[in-house]
Amino acid sequence: MLTPVRIDGHEIQPRDEIHRRKLEALRVFVERLLASPARDQIAKIILFGSVARGEAHAESDVDVMVYGFQDLDALRDATFDASLEMGEYSGEGIESLFETIEEWLAPQDYFNYTVRRFGQEVYSVPEENLKAEEAQGLLKLARLNLAMAEKHMNPDEWRGAADLSYNAAELCVKAFLLFQMELIPSSHGGLVEKFGEHYIKSGLLPRELGKQLHRALEIRSQARYKFRAVITEEMAQHNLTLAQALISRLETTLSQ
């Protein structure tokens, strides 16, 4: 039996000599990438494809998905340099893809879902740090959406205010669910349902907040998709008030 290849604390057992060479090349790539100035932008590195399955041929590339926090351009540059060094060392090729960490936490497409389900993790920041960082990012985005919604609070723009306010509220819902679920839903209805299950039914947050969220989603759907719907000041204010309340509660949670 071949000796396991250890990559940043993760041991992978090679199935044959070709597989071992691919994994050794990956080890060098990860080592170089983590030594780069872009390290603080790296959330996870996931091996996927034929090497992850142990089915690689001599000509197979090493496929990796790099999940980052914000600056994906810096990650691309660092990955290019790490790939060159790996190629010089091993002669192997690597194909890197990039996504924000949100795509790991709540995959928006089947490809990211399969990477999460079938890929092999070779690097990750601690889970609690990852979720805290993402929650802070969602809070920042929620504040931005709320500020834009407030600018639309006038008779000609109730529709936009209602939509933007709901976006702010939903971003907070996503942040809350990060601390309760491993994989959060990607649909609007799924987010509302899981928020109710984990925070309203459990008593962690007031029942009235759950009712307000359901109503806010209904208002948002009318504002965005129904051109005949009359969106009133009261409806826009409902969503705005909910967003303000959720942002306030999330700020309190993250400050503890």
C-alpha positions as semicolon CSV with decimal commas, in nm:
position;residue;x (nm);y (nm);z (nm)
1;M;0,000;0,000;0,000
2;L;0,128;0,345;-0,092
3;T;0,194;0,601;0,181
4;P;-0,091;0,852;0,229
5;V;-0,029;1,202;0,097
6;R;-0,075;1,465;0,367
7;I;-0,207;1,803;0,250
8;D;-0,241;2,067;0,520
9;G;-0,349;1,808;0,776
10;H;-0,574;1,614;0,538
11;E;-0,456;1,262;0,452
12;I;-0,556;1,111;0,118
13;Q;-0,475;0,750;0,034
14;P;-0,342;0,707;-0,324
15;R;-0,493;0,422;-0,523
16;D;-0,196;0,383;-0,755
17;E;0,127;0,554;-0,856
18;I;-0,043;0,793;-1,100
19;H;-0,288;0,897;-0,831
20;R;0,001;0,946;-0,587
21;R;0,182;1,179;-0,830
22;K;-0,130;1,387;-0,880
23;L;-0,181;1,417;-0,504
24;E;0,182;1,508;-0,447
25;A;0,150;1,783;-0,708
26;L;-0,162;1,905;-0,530
27;R;0,028;1,912;-0,201
28;V;0,289;2,144;-0,353
29;F;0,019;2,364;-0,509
30;V;-0,167;2,406;-0,179
31;E;0,158;2,471;0,008
32;R;0,258;2,746;-0,236
33;L;-0,089;2,900;-0,242
34;L;-0,111;2,915;0,138
35;A;0,230;3,082;0,147
36;S;0,109;3,360;-0,084
37;P;-0,014;3,708;0,020
38;A;-0,366;3,597;-0,080
39;R;-0,390;3,340;0,198
40;D;-0,628;3,552;0,406
41;Q;-0,872;3,551;0,112
42;I;-0,887;3,170;0,097
43;A;-1,183;3,006;0,270
44;K;-1,163;2,652;0,130
45;I;-0,975;2,450;-0,130
46;I;-1,167;2,149;-0,262
47;L;-1,028;1,875;-0,486
48;F;-1,286;1,742;-0,731
49;G;-1,302;1,546;-1,054
50;S;-1,106;1,235;-1,152
51;V;-0,825;1,285;-0,897
52;A;-1,077;1,321;-0,614
53;R;-1,245;1,000;-0,730
54;G;-0,912;0,817;-0,760
55;E;-0,973;0,759;-1,131
56;A;-0,704;0,984;-1,279
57;H;-0,507;0,891;-1,589
58;A;-0,157;1,014;-1,665
59;E;-0,293;1,301;-1,876
60;S;-0,560;1,408;-1,623
61;D;-0,545;1,757;-1,475
62;V;-0,578;1,815;-1,102
63;D;-0,912;1,996;-1,062
64;V;-0,958;2,226;-0,763
65;M;-1,223;2,474;-0,655
66;V;-1,094;2,766;-0,451
67;Y;-1,363;2,934;-0,240
68;G;-1,268;3,287;-0,139
69;F;-1,402;3,560;0,083
70;Q;-1,393;3,873;-0,136
71;D;-1,089;3,940;-0,352
72;L;-1,111;3,663;-0,613
73;D;-0,876;3,852;-0,845
74;A;-0,597;3,829;-0,586
75;L;-0,672;3,456;-0,556
76;R;-0,650;3,410;-0,932
77;D;-0,309;3,579;-0,943
78;A;-0,176;3,375;-0,651
79;T;-0,316;3,055;-0,799
80;F;-0,145;3,123;-1,131
81;D;0,191;3,158;-0,954
82;A;0,131;2,846;-0,743
83;S;0,034;2,649;-1,056
84;L;0,358;2,748;-1,229
85;E;0,564;2,635;-0,931
86;M;0,371;2,309;-0,911
87;G;0,425;2,247;-1,282
88;E;0,799;2,307;-1,251
89;Y;0,814;2,069;-0,956
90;S;0,597;1,787;-1,087
91;G;0,516;1,839;-1,453
92;E;0,147;1,800;-1,366
93;G;-0,128;2,036;-1,478
94;I;-0,387;2,196;-1,253
95;E;-0,721;2,349;-1,342
96;S;-0,851;2,595;-1,083
97;L;-1,200;2,741;-1,053
98;F;-1,305;3,020;-0,818
99;E;-1,622;3,100;-0,626
100;T;-1,714;3,310;-0,326
101;I;-1,768;3,120;-0,003
102;E;-2,140;3,192;-0,031
103;E;-2,153;2,934;-0,311
104;W;-2,022;2,674;-0,067
105;L;-2,261;2,767;0,211
106;A;-2,564;2,793;-0,019
107;P;-2,491;2,647;-0,366
108;Q;-2,682;2,827;-0,641
109;D;-2,622;2,563;-0,908
110;Y;-2,582;2,189;-0,942
111;F;-2,212;2,210;-1,016
112;N;-2,127;2,373;-0,683
113;Y;-2,361;2,129;-0,511
114;T;-2,167;1,833;-0,657
115;V;-1,833;1,988;-0,563
116;R;-1,957;2,019;-0,207
117;R;-2,104;1,669;-0,197
118;F;-1,835;1,469;-0,377
119;G;-1,520;1,682;-0,353
120;Q;-1,238;1,633;-0,102
121;E;-1,141;1,919;0,126
122;V;-0,767;1,986;0,133
123;Y;-0,777;2,320;0,316
124;S;-1,031;2,515;0,519
125;V;-1,034;2,794;0,769
126;P;-1,204;2,684;1,095
127;E;-1,577;2,649;1,039
128;E;-1,671;2,899;1,310
129;N;-1,437;3,160;1,158
130;L;-1,575;3,094;0,812
131;K;-1,936;3,144;0,921
132;A;-1,858;3,450;1,131
133;E;-1,677;3,612;0,837
134;E;-1,962;3,535;0,599
135;A;-2,224;3,660;0,847
136;Q;-2,039;3,991;0,879
137;G;-2,033;4,020;0,501
138;L;-2,406;3,951;0,478
139;L;-2,473;4,211;0,747
140;K;-2,271;4,469;0,555
141;L;-2,468;4,392;0,239
142;A;-2,798;4,408;0,430
143;R;-2,710;4,756;0,555
144;L;-2,630;4,863;0,199
145;N;-2,966;4,733;0,070
146;L;-3,147;4,904;0,357
147;A;-2,976;5,236;0,281
148;M;-3,082;5,208;-0,085
149;A;-3,438;5,117;0,019
150;E;-3,460;5,425;0,240
151;K;-3,369;5,643;-0,060
152;H;-3,662;5,491;-0,251
153;M;-3,918;5,568;0,019
154;N;-4,126;5,810;-0,186
155;P;-4,460;5,777;-0,369
156;D;-4,300;5,704;-0,706
157;E;-4,076;5,428;-0,576
158;W;-4,266;5,222;-0,315
159;R;-4,213;4,915;-0,533
160;G;-3,834;4,952;-0,530
161;A;-3,829;5,028;-0,159
162;A;-4,030;4,714;-0,080
163;D;-3,803;4,497;-0,295
164;L;-3,475;4,634;-0,159
165;S;-3,600;4,618;0,200
166;Y;-3,688;4,252;0,159
167;N;-3,342;4,186;0,015
168;A;-3,192;4,339;0,330
169;A;-3,415;4,127;0,552
170;E;-3,335;3,807;0,361
171;L;-2,961;3,867;0,386
172;C;-3,003;3,877;0,764
173;V;-3,205;3,554;0,750
174;K;-2,918;3,387;0,563
175;A;-2,671;3,509;0,824
176;F;-2,882;3,374;1,110
177;L;-2,920;3,036;0,939
178;L;-2,543;3,001;0,899
179;F;-2,525;2,933;1,271
180;Q;-2,800;2,669;1,265
181;M;-2,747;2,475;0,941
182;E;-2,460;2,324;0,747
183;L;-2,624;2,394;0,410
184;I;-2,870;2,682;0,387
185;P;-3,149;2,687;0,124
186;S;-3,107;2,884;-0,197
187;S;-3,477;2,961;-0,256
188;H;-3,668;3,249;-0,098
189;G;-3,940;3,020;0,035
190;G;-3,687;2,771;0,168
191;L;-3,507;3,044;0,362
192;V;-3,831;3,165;0,519
193;E;-3,933;2,810;0,610
194;K;-3,600;2,721;0,771
195;F;-3,583;3,054;0,955
196;G;-3,923;2,977;1,103
197;E;-3,815;2,626;1,197
198;H;-3,487;2,721;1,364
199;Y;-3,567;3,060;1,514
200;I;-3,944;3,110;1,545
201;K;-4,077;2,767;1,642
202;S;-3,782;2,721;1,878
203;G;-3,859;3,049;2,052
204;L;-3,520;3,206;1,981
205;L;-3,695;3,499;1,812
206;P;-4,051;3,639;1,853
207;R;-4,334;3,468;1,667
208;E;-4,446;3,803;1,528
209;L;-4,115;3,832;1,343
210;G;-4,193;3,511;1,156
211;K;-4,535;3,639;1,050
212;Q;-4,381;3,966;0,935
213;L;-4,124;3,780;0,726
214;H;-4,392;3,574;0,549
215;R;-4,586;3,892;0,471
216;A;-4,268;4,067;0,353
217;L;-4,195;3,789;0,104
218;E;-4,548;3,821;-0,033
219;I;-4,505;4,198;-0,072
220;R;-4,166;4,153;-0,237
221;S;-4,311;3,905;-0,489
222;Q;-4,590;4,148;-0,578
223;A;-4,345;4,436;-0,608
224;R;-4,105;4,248;-0,831
225;Y;-4,328;4,032;-1,052
226;K;-4,684;4,173;-1,066
227;F;-4,702;4,492;-1,269
228;R;-5,073;4,539;-1,186
229;A;-5,009;4,515;-0,811
230;V;-5,049;4,841;-0,621
231;I;-4,761;4,874;-0,377
232;T;-4,854;5,119;-0,103
233;E;-4,647;5,318;0,142
234;E;-4,772;5,087;0,417
235;M;-4,642;4,780;0,232
236;A;-4,303;4,938;0,167
237;Q;-4,281;5,051;0,529
238;H;-4,366;4,699;0,648
239;N;-4,063;4,557;0,467
240;L;-3,841;4,847;0,572
241;T;-3,932;4,807;0,939
242;L;-3,870;4,432;0,923
243;A;-3,527;4,485;0,765
244;Q;-3,435;4,735;1,036
245;A;-3,543;4,493;1,308
246;L;-3,351;4,198;1,165
247;I;-3,037;4,405;1,110
248;S;-3,053;4,523;1,470
249;R;-3,093;4,168;1,602
250;L;-2,812;4,038;1,381
251;E;-2,581;4,316;1,499
252;T;-2,652;4,215;1,858
253;T;-2,591;3,847;1,782
254;L;-2,260;3,909;1,607
255;S;-2,134;4,140;1,882
256;Q;-2,172;3,873;2,151
